[in-house]
């Protein structure tokens, strides 16, 4: 029997929905366009709203031009690509688990997250979306990107990597939210989920390239299926830090958009095999949990 619920039975990222919106779209009748863009835009809009509720008065968060190229279909030609907004911060100094959900963090040098070959594309940078400075707000101090499938796949990967490197060279804090377990963002010399040991379905990279790339640190927050999105410290101007809870933003994005409408929890998510064995066990436990939610509705 099918199991539908508008609630999110997961304690964090909904693996059923996340797998569904990562499916490739090729414009064919039997393979409709992806819905990642809809989720992406809703998430970053609500992220900016949540930030403005708690930022000091000398800062403002605004949806702005993303570093990324996002396409309606993952295999779209570059000339058909469009830019999508992410969030920037402007300002001046002022339950039932088969395997326990996991979060952890580590720190590496910001310089070690850059493939320096990516900066050798000056002649062909048609994707380059250098950070737009708006005089109404002032200087960008922090940029937040929700990574999209087209930017970890061939259609936009090199462009994003170049723009990413330029952002870090400019000493702008860059926060990257990576929920793409099927095609994880390839940082240099990093093990890849799900095959490598001690890797996670979801990661958040807080890159602070100050005072220099050589001394700056990237803090990597890692979390498994059915773990809440972590609380992170968002670097602002100078040494100011803004603690921020990410999970409520995700949960509200999911529930307010009724994104669970077509999710059948009696079946595993699409491409179930792309999850690690531990995460597969967690998903099966959540499917049982969803039946309880349905009975309570």
PyMOL commands that set and color helices and strands:
alter all, ss='L'
color gray80, all
select helices_A, chain A and resi 15-21+36-54+78-80+110-113+116-119+122-124+149-151+157-169+247-256+272-274+277-296
alter helices_A, ss='H'
color red, helices_A
select strands_A, chain A and resi 59-70+82-91+103-109+140-146+173-178+202-208+217-223+231-235+241-245
alter strands_A, ss='S'
color yellow, strands_A
deselect
rebuild
show_as cartoon
